[in-house]
Every structure is written in structure tokens, then in C-alpha cells.
Amino acid sequence: MKIEVEKLVLGAVNTNVYLIFYNGNCIIIDPSDEAEKIIALIEEKGARPLAILLTHGHFDHIMAAPMLAEKYGIKIYAGEAERQLLQDSMLNLGKSFLGVDFTLEADKYLKGGDELEFEGFKLKVIYTPGHTVGSISFYSDDLEENESFKRVIFTGDALFAGSIGRVDFPTGNEAVMRRTLTDVIKKIPQDTVVLAGHGMATTIERELSHNPYLI
């Protein structure tokens, strides 16, 4: 499969929104806010959205999801352990950061090990808790035809270039995050490109050498 990934930095805390384009289709990952900008890019590409994938339920990763789901008639996917956070504006930080009572219900809840396929493009769900109890990442090595990278993981706020997501928000847990880093992140193939919820792209190899939380 050959894909093109476009990144938009949107919302109150500069969240990375990713759109995966392939064969006239697209998948939307973590639509933080400013739905009109996401729609504009989709229309510019002439793509057909197939799904919305959420790495976790914090407000800055989800606020445009309902509008996009309604406009395109597509489903929202999230981690099964994240249901409570999605449905509680105190837990998802919408109330404390924006003073907004924002909640949503995903259409499909996922667990680690689940495999997704959208019009021939395959993604594996990896359970990566710590930043929140239900954080998940989306991994694909279905990219033999891709020129720039053959493996990619969308980590949300589990792993950043040079850092990790905070563990002091509701349902965050430092010990759980450390287990995720040791038992999950360190075992991902080192040539995997990491597209995180904030900041720049990196690779697992680079993080194993330079990220203080992984060294």
C-alpha cells in the first residue's frame, strides 16, 4: 500500500491532526478542532473519508470528531478503556482547559491487538496506556509501496520526539506509562516512523538513542 500522510496543527494546544490519504480515500486521526480546516484539506484532495480514529479522549484530540462523523457519515473509533473519559468533560479536560462541557460517544471501541482494515489499508491497534487509561496507538507495516517509510505508528500522547505524555492528568499513571514504554514501545521495530499527538515526527530508533524516558 502507498499512502500520503498530511498533518494539520489545530486547536487550543496545537494538536497534530493526521489525515492518511490513499487510493482516493482518507482516514482521520485525532481531529482536535477547527473542523472546517480538516474539511478543506479533504475537499482539496478530493478524498472520501472512511473513519475517524482517536488515540485517546482528551478534548484537544476529539472536538471536531462529531461534526466530521456527521458530515461524512463515518464512524468514530476509540479505545474501550477510554469510554468514561470521552463521556466526562472533567476527565477529558474540556471543562478545566476551555470551560466547555464537551463529551462524545464513539461508535466502535477497540482493544489492543485488534486489526482494522479500511478499503485495503490495514492498521493494528496497540494498547499504550499511561497518559490516559485507555490510550491506544495505531500501527501499520502495510506500506511496501511507500518510498519514505515502510512502518508508521500514530502514538497520540504516549510518545513524543524526545519526551512522553504527561501522567498527572485524570486516569494518567506513571507506573503504567513506564510499563508501556518498556513492554510495548521498546519492542516496536526501530525503523518505524513515529507520528505523535504534538511536535515533530521521529523514529523508534531515534527515541531509543535520545529520549531520556527510553534510554
C-alpha positions, 0 to 999 in steps of 0.5 A: 500500500502507498499512502500520503500522510498530511498533518494539520496543527489545530486547536487550543494546544496545537494538536497534530491532526493526521489525515492518511490519504490513499487510493482516493480515500482518507482516514482521520486521526485525532481531529482536535478542532477547527473542523472546517480546516480538516474539511478543506484539506479533504475537499482539496484532495478530493478524498472520501473519508472512511473513519475517524480514529482517536488515540485517546479522549482528551478534548484537544484530540476529539472536538471536531470528531462529531461534526466530521462523523456527521458530515461524512457519515463515518464512524468514530473509533476509540479505545474501550478503556477510554469510554468514561473519559470521552463521556466526562468533560472533567476527565477529558479536560474540556471543562478545566482547559476551555470551560466547555462541557464537551463529551462524545460517544464513539461508535466502535471501541477497540482493544489492543491487538485488534486489526482494522482494515479500511478499503485495503489499508490495514492498521493494528491497534496497540494498547499504550496506556499511561497518559490516559487509561485507555490510550491506544496507538495505531500501527501499520507495516502495510506500506511496501509501496511507500518510498519514505517509510515502510512502518508508521505508528500514530502514538497520540500522547504516549510518545513524543520526539524526545519526551512522553505524555504527561501522567498527572492528568485524570486516569494518567499513571506513571507506573503504567506509562513506564510499563508501556514504554518498556513492554510495548514501545521498546519492542516496536521495530526501530525503523518505524516512523513515529507520528505523535499527538504534538511536535515533530515526527521521529523514529523508534530508533531515534527515541531509543538513542535520545529520549531520556524516558527510553534510554 
